[in-house]
Amino acid sequence: MTRAFRAFLKFCGIFTLFVLLVAHFSAFSRAAGVHDLPLLFDARERIAKPDLSGLARLRFLTAVDFPPFNFIDQSGKLSGFHVDLVREICGELEIEAKCQIQAVTFAELQPALEDGQGEAIVAGIGVSPELRQRFAFSRAFMKLPARFAANRQAAGGDLSAGALGSKPVGAVSGTTHEAMLKAFFPKLETRSFPTRDTMLAALKEGTVAAVFSDGMQLSFWTAGSDAGNCCTLLDGAYFSQRFLGEGLAIMNRKGDPALTQAIDHALLELSRKGRLNEIYLRYFPAGIY
């Protein structure tokens, strides 16, 4: 899913779209009732902060092709959700002077971590059983939902998933989202498309009343010029570890459990203090939930 998402972002010129969306929505997100980042940490939980005095440095590895998580901004600086998150983690751990963040290509991330060129990766790598055998992961700090997007005219006046009834709903053939749609909504008429482009074209034309796909991609598309104001996200964000994975987490080497615990401690504190939500709204002012 991650590679497909990256290809989608490159194809759509998502960085330009992201800049425009932030400028358009940031002043109005709260007034519009944007959904906050779902809480992934129990505020009553306590994760002890390990002693990091012996840590020489903490180098976070990332990439530059996953906006709005990590990208090169218009001034040539490495920016994005992940970059700001790293700064907040290092601040919470009181090790700002020891923290660094550096960008490599996506293909170089895992070899660089294994070779000791960094201590952690924050770059949207999906957690999998295979990776868990080789690396350690922090707790998830964000989960990417599946969402419905509907054509306003084709869906009719009631823009809710429950009102789709017998109306056709599109999904990309062979994807986890198609499988999730069929599992979660077996009574809906699923219409499969070979590519995301053909699916979105059918939605825009009204050939299907709605589509079911990655919530982040759909949030950018419905708000962008390509959609031409044809469509809107329906209420409801759908999660499934079986189909969508565990969420976004920070990866590090298995031999450093203190670092994993330290990152978990920082993430818990950032969630409790509302700082994690602030970063989310900074980069997703229109909301994806």
C-alpha positions as CSV (number, residue, x, y, z in Angstrom):
1,M,0.0,0.0,0.0
2,T,2.8,2.4,0.8
3,R,4.4,2.2,-2.6
4,A,1.1,2.6,-4.4
5,F,0.4,5.6,-2.2
6,R,3.7,7.2,-3.1
7,A,3.1,6.7,-6.8
8,F,-0.3,8.3,-6.4
9,L,1.1,11.3,-4.7
10,K,3.8,11.8,-7.4
11,F,1.2,11.4,-10.2
12,C,-1.2,14.0,-8.7
13,G,1.5,16.5,-7.8
14,I,0.2,16.3,-4.3
15,F,2.7,18.7,-2.8
16,T,1.2,21.6,-4.7
17,L,-2.2,20.5,-3.8
18,F,-1.2,20.1,-0.1
19,V,0.1,23.7,0.0
20,L,-3.2,25.0,-1.5
21,L,-5.3,23.0,0.9
22,V,-3.4,24.2,3.9
23,A,-3.8,27.8,2.8
24,H,-7.5,27.3,2.2
25,F,-8.5,25.2,5.2
26,S,-6.3,26.2,8.1
27,A,-8.3,29.2,9.1
28,F,-11.6,27.4,9.0
29,S,-10.9,23.8,10.2
30,R,-12.1,24.3,13.8
31,A,-15.2,26.2,12.7
32,A,-16.1,23.5,10.3
33,G,-16.0,20.8,12.9
34,V,-13.0,18.9,11.6
35,H,-12.5,15.6,13.3
36,D,-9.5,15.5,15.6
37,L,-6.9,12.7,15.5
38,P,-8.4,9.6,17.2
39,L,-6.8,8.9,20.5
40,L,-4.5,5.9,20.4
41,F,-3.2,6.2,23.9
42,D,-5.0,5.9,27.2
43,A,-4.5,9.1,29.2
44,R,-4.3,7.0,32.4
45,E,-1.5,4.9,31.1
46,R,2.1,5.5,32.3
47,I,5.2,4.6,30.3
48,A,8.4,5.2,32.2
49,K,11.0,7.4,30.6
50,P,14.3,5.5,30.3
51,D,17.6,7.0,31.2
52,L,19.1,8.3,27.9
53,S,22.1,9.9,29.4
54,G,24.4,7.4,27.7
55,L,22.9,8.1,24.3
56,A,25.5,9.7,22.1
57,R,23.0,10.8,19.4
58,L,19.6,9.9,18.0
59,R,19.4,10.0,14.2
60,F,16.0,9.7,12.6
61,L,16.0,8.5,9.0
62,T,13.2,9.6,6.7
63,A,12.6,10.1,3.0
64,V,11.5,13.1,0.9
65,D,8.7,11.8,-1.3
66,F,5.8,11.2,1.1
67,P,4.0,14.6,1.6
68,P,2.6,15.8,3.8
69,F,4.5,13.5,6.1
70,N,8.0,14.3,4.7
71,F,9.0,16.5,1.8
72,I,11.3,19.3,0.7
73,D,9.4,22.6,1.1
74,Q,9.6,25.6,-1.1
75,S,12.6,27.0,0.8
76,G,14.5,23.7,0.2
77,K,14.2,22.5,3.8
78,L,13.1,19.1,5.0
79,S,9.6,19.5,6.3
80,G,6.4,17.6,7.1
81,F,4.4,15.8,9.8
82,H,7.2,13.4,10.6
83,V,9.8,16.2,10.9
84,D,7.7,18.1,13.3
85,L,6.9,14.9,15.2
86,V,10.6,14.1,15.6
87,R,11.2,17.6,17.0
88,E,8.4,17.2,19.5
89,I,9.7,13.7,20.6
90,C,13.2,15.0,21.1
91,G,11.9,18.0,23.1
92,E,9.8,15.7,25.3
93,L,12.8,13.5,25.9
94,E,14.9,16.6,26.6
95,I,17.6,15.5,24.1
96,E,17.3,18.1,21.4
97,A,21.0,18.6,21.2
98,K,21.5,14.9,20.4
99,C,18.7,14.7,17.8
100,Q,19.2,14.7,14.1
101,I,16.9,13.9,11.2
102,Q,18.3,13.0,7.8
103,A,16.7,12.0,4.5
104,V,17.7,9.1,2.3
105,T,15.8,7.4,-0.5
106,F,13.0,5.1,0.5
107,A,14.9,2.1,-0.7
108,E,17.9,3.0,1.5
109,L,15.9,3.3,4.7
110,Q,16.1,-0.2,6.1
111,P,19.7,-0.9,4.9
112,A,20.8,2.4,6.5
113,L,19.2,1.5,9.8
114,E,20.7,-2.0,9.8
115,D,24.2,-0.5,8.9
116,G,24.0,1.9,11.9
117,Q,23.6,5.0,9.9
118,G,20.7,6.0,12.0
119,E,18.9,4.8,15.1
120,A,15.2,5.1,14.0
121,I,13.1,5.4,10.9
122,V,10.0,7.6,10.6
123,A,8.8,7.4,7.0
124,G,5.5,5.8,6.7
125,I,6.7,2.2,6.6
126,G,3.8,-0.2,7.2
127,V,4.2,-2.6,10.1
128,S,4.2,-6.2,9.0
129,P,4.9,-9.6,10.7
130,E,8.0,-9.9,8.5
131,L,9.4,-6.5,9.6
132,R,8.6,-7.3,13.2
133,Q,10.9,-10.2,13.0
134,R,13.8,-7.9,12.1
135,F,13.0,-4.6,13.8
136,A,11.3,-3.0,16.8
137,F,8.4,-0.6,16.4
138,S,6.9,2.1,18.6
139,R,3.3,2.3,19.4
140,A,1.2,3.6,16.4
141,F,0.9,7.4,16.4
142,M,-1.6,7.6,13.5
143,K,-3.9,5.2,11.7
144,L,-5.0,5.8,8.1
145,P,-8.7,5.1,7.7
146,A,-10.8,3.9,4.8
147,R,-13.5,6.3,3.8
148,F,-16.5,6.6,1.4
149,A,-16.5,9.5,-1.1
150,A,-19.8,10.1,-2.9
151,N,-20.9,11.9,-6.0
152,R,-23.4,14.5,-4.6
153,Q,-25.9,14.1,-7.5
154,A,-25.7,10.3,-7.9
155,A,-25.9,9.6,-4.2
156,G,-29.0,11.7,-3.7
157,G,-29.9,14.0,-0.9
158,D,-28.9,11.7,2.0
159,L,-25.1,11.8,2.0
160,S,-24.5,8.9,4.4
161,A,-23.1,5.4,4.0
162,G,-26.3,4.0,5.2
163,A,-28.3,5.6,2.4
164,L,-26.2,4.1,-0.4
165,G,-28.5,1.1,-0.5
166,S,-28.5,-0.5,-3.9
167,K,-26.4,2.2,-5.5
168,P,-23.1,1.0,-7.0
169,V,-20.0,1.6,-5.0
170,G,-16.6,1.6,-6.6
171,A,-13.3,0.1,-5.4
172,V,-10.0,-0.7,-7.0
173,S,-9.8,-4.4,-8.0
174,G,-7.6,-6.6,-5.9
175,T,-6.8,-4.0,-3.2
176,T,-7.3,-4.3,0.5
177,H,-9.9,-1.6,0.3
178,E,-12.0,-3.7,-2.1
179,A,-11.7,-6.7,0.3
180,M,-12.6,-4.5,3.3
181,L,-15.6,-3.1,1.5
182,K,-17.0,-6.5,0.7
183,A,-16.3,-7.7,4.2
184,F,-17.7,-4.7,6.0
185,F,-20.6,-3.9,3.7
186,P,-21.6,-7.2,2.0
187,K,-25.0,-5.9,1.0
188,L,-23.6,-3.0,-1.1
189,E,-23.2,-3.5,-4.8
190,T,-19.4,-3.4,-5.4
191,R,-18.2,-2.3,-8.8
192,S,-14.5,-3.0,-9.4
193,F,-12.1,-0.8,-11.4
194,P,-8.6,-1.7,-12.7
195,T,-7.0,1.5,-11.4
196,R,-7.6,4.4,-9.0
197,D,-7.8,6.8,-11.9
198,T,-10.7,4.9,-13.6
199,M,-12.5,4.6,-10.3
200,L,-12.3,8.3,-9.6
201,A,-13.3,9.1,-13.1
202,A,-16.4,7.0,-12.7
203,L,-17.2,8.7,-9.4
204,K,-16.9,12.1,-11.0
205,E,-19.1,11.1,-13.9
206,G,-21.7,9.6,-11.5
207,T,-21.3,6.1,-13.0
208,V,-21.0,5.0,-9.4
209,A,-22.6,6.8,-6.5
210,A,-19.6,6.4,-4.2
211,V,-16.2,4.8,-3.9
212,F,-14.4,3.2,-1.0
213,S,-10.7,3.8,-0.7
214,D,-7.9,5.3,1.4
215,G,-9.3,8.2,3.4
216,M,-6.2,10.4,3.1
217,Q,-6.1,10.1,-0.7
218,L,-9.9,10.8,-0.9
219,S,-9.7,13.8,1.3
220,F,-7.1,15.4,-1.0
221,W,-8.9,14.4,-4.1
222,T,-12.4,15.6,-3.1
223,A,-10.9,19.0,-2.1
224,G,-8.8,19.4,-5.2
225,S,-9.4,20.8,-8.6
226,D,-9.5,17.4,-10.3
227,A,-12.7,16.6,-8.6
228,G,-14.3,19.8,-9.7
229,N,-16.5,20.0,-6.5
230,C,-18.4,16.9,-7.7
231,C,-17.9,14.8,-4.6
232,T,-17.6,14.8,-0.9
233,L,-16.5,12.5,1.9
234,L,-19.2,10.7,3.7
235,D,-19.3,10.6,7.5
236,G,-17.5,7.7,9.0
237,A,-13.8,6.6,9.1
238,Y,-13.3,2.9,9.0
239,F,-10.4,1.0,10.6
240,S,-9.2,-2.5,10.5
241,Q,-5.9,-4.0,11.5
242,R,-6.6,-7.0,9.4
243,F,-7.0,-5.0,6.2
244,L,-5.2,-1.7,6.9
245,G,-2.5,-2.7,9.2
246,E,-1.4,-1.4,12.6
247,G,-0.9,2.2,11.6
248,L,2.1,4.5,11.3
249,A,4.9,3.9,13.8
250,I,8.6,4.6,14.3
251,M,10.9,1.7,13.6
252,N,14.3,1.0,15.2
253,R,16.6,-1.9,15.8
254,K,15.5,-4.7,18.1
255,G,18.7,-4.5,20.2
256,D,17.7,-1.1,21.7
257,P,14.5,-1.6,23.7
258,A,15.2,1.5,25.8
259,L,14.9,3.6,22.7
260,T,11.6,2.0,21.8
261,Q,10.3,2.7,25.3
262,A,11.6,6.2,25.2
263,I,9.8,6.9,22.0
264,D,6.6,5.4,23.3
265,H,6.9,7.5,26.4
266,A,7.2,10.6,24.3
267,L,4.3,9.7,22.1
268,L,2.1,9.1,25.1
269,E,3.0,12.5,26.6
270,L,2.5,14.3,23.3
271,S,-0.9,12.6,22.9
272,R,-1.9,13.5,26.5
273,K,-0.8,17.1,26.1
274,G,-2.6,17.6,22.8
275,R,0.6,18.2,20.9
276,L,0.1,15.2,18.6
277,N,-3.3,16.5,17.6
278,E,-1.8,19.9,16.9
279,I,0.7,18.5,14.5
280,Y,-2.0,16.5,12.8
281,L,-4.2,19.6,12.3
282,R,-1.2,21.6,11.0
283,Y,-0.8,19.2,8.1
284,F,-4.3,17.9,7.7
285,P,-6.4,21.0,8.4
286,A,-9.3,19.6,6.4
287,G,-9.2,16.4,8.4
288,I,-9.0,12.8,7.2
289,Y,-11.3,11.3,9.9
